[in-house]
Amino acid sequence: MEELTGEDIGIIDVQDGYSFVDILNGKGNILLKRYKEIKLKGKVVKISKAKS
């Protein structure tokens, strides 16, 4: 998968204990298929698709 760039990041909604991040340009589904967790600023975070 190509690296995520600033152009691939949409609206970010920060909540207590979790955040929502819009991943654009078709990279969101690719990201979800490849990873269940990612490392962000030295911390392991779980990723999942938001429930509609």
C-alpha positions as CSV (number, residue, x, y, z in Angstrom):
1,M,0.0,0.0,0.0
2,E,1.1,3.5,-0.7
3,E,2.0,5.6,2.3
4,L,-0.8,7.9,3.7
5,T,-0.3,11.5,3.0
6,G,-1.9,14.7,4.3
7,E,-4.2,14.6,1.2
8,D,-5.6,11.2,2.4
9,I,-6.7,12.5,5.8
10,G,-10.1,14.2,6.1
11,I,-12.1,15.3,9.1
12,I,-10.7,14.3,12.5
13,D,-13.2,14.1,15.4
14,V,-11.5,13.7,18.8
15,Q,-13.6,12.2,21.6
16,D,-12.7,11.0,25.1
17,G,-11.0,7.6,24.7
18,Y,-11.3,7.4,20.9
19,S,-11.2,9.5,17.7
20,F,-12.7,9.3,14.2
21,V,-10.5,10.0,11.2
22,D,-11.8,10.1,7.6
23,I,-9.4,8.3,5.3
24,L,-9.8,9.5,1.7
25,N,-8.8,8.4,-1.8
26,G,-9.9,4.8,-1.3
27,K,-7.2,4.1,1.2
28,G,-9.5,3.5,4.2
29,N,-10.6,0.1,3.2
30,I,-7.1,-1.0,2.2
31,L,-5.8,0.2,5.6
32,L,-8.6,-1.8,7.5
33,K,-7.8,-5.0,5.5
34,R,-4.1,-4.8,6.3
35,Y,-4.1,-3.7,9.9
36,K,-6.0,-4.2,13.1
37,E,-3.6,-2.1,15.1
38,I,-1.1,0.5,14.2
39,K,1.6,2.3,16.1
40,L,1.0,6.1,16.4
41,K,3.5,8.3,18.3
42,G,4.9,5.2,20.0
43,K,1.6,3.9,21.2
44,V,-0.3,0.9,19.7
45,V,-3.8,1.9,18.7
46,K,-6.6,-0.3,17.5
47,I,-8.3,0.7,14.3
48,S,-11.8,-0.2,13.0
49,K,-14.5,1.1,10.8
50,A,-17.0,3.4,12.5
51,K,-20.5,2.1,12.8
52,S,-23.0,4.1,10.8
